[in-house]
Structure formats: C-alpha cells, structure tokens
C-alpha cells in the first residue's frame, strides 16, 4: 500500500512483520519494522536491547494496542513530530509509545504502554541495519506472531477504559475503534 501527498510518501508492506517507509524531502527517509511476540520470557534481553538501541527501538505492551492501525497512527505522529522538532519526549522510540496513549503525561504513557510488565510485546525498529535487527530479534524468547493476530492478545476492555470510551461511542458502528483513533489523532492539538 502506498499513501502520498505533496510532501510525504508512506509505503506499507505486510508479511510476518510490517515494513513502513516514510519518504520526505524535508526531513529524510525513515523505515520502521514492526514485530509482534507473545509470551516473551527473555525480559532481561529485551531490556538490554532497549538500552543499546534507545533511539531505534520502541517496545510496546501489545495487550494495550487495539489494532495495527492504532500502532501505525502512533508511529506516524511520532515521526511527524520528530521531523518538525515538536517531540514531547527525548527519543523517537519513546515518542511512539507516548502517542499510543491518550494521556499527555509522558510517565503515565510509558508506564501503561511500555513493555516493563508485559508478556506480549510489539517491537518497533526505526531505521536500523537489517543484519543487526535480525540478530537482536533472535534473542527474543517468545512466540512470533503475524501482526494480524494482534486482536487475539489485545485487552479491549482495558484499552477502552484507559481511553475513557463512553457507552454512546461503543454503540456506534466501529465506535470503539474510532474513539481510540480520534483521541490519538487529536492529542496535543
């Protein structure tokens, strides 16, 4: 899939993982690779990866991500803010996690949507060497899943509670999804 406007092109390729490429003349190109794992047991290895790649790796709590669109929307907001020097956090990786959450409090977003207490994780790699990325992902002890399976491990009731989705919004067609997406898209506006 390719999305284009006058300043930005976004290419999305799906498979076991998702590759998303942002191409823009003003702020350069960004490539994002997204992986989903469940039942991750190697949390110390994941923490080590995060500390070694603080600008290139965001690890998210997969049970609090409603859909792939939720994740792509957060990544897009983070890359846009990075490009125009409007980030709320110090690193692009934490900016992605920040934009997964409805709160404006960075600490609350990182606590809820970060991977510290998660068993199911989403790994978002930003502009990394393919060999290094593959080598690091081999260290993850867990079950790799296709991103289409995200809905099977998402905790929808917790997500709707965190995003404070009302019964009226839930009653609408795709209301719960739209309410979450709207809150992310309109955050800080």
Secondary structure, 3 states (H helix, E strand, C coil): CEEECCCCEEEEEECCCEEEEEECCCCCCEEEEEEEEECCCCHHHHHHHHHHCCCCEEEEEHHHCCCHHHHHHHHHHHHHHHHCCCCCCCCHHHHHHHHHCCCCCHHHHHHHHECCCCCCEEEEEECCCHHHHHHHHCCCCCEEECHHHHHHHCCHHHHHHHCCCCHHHHHCCCHHHHHHHHHHHCCCC
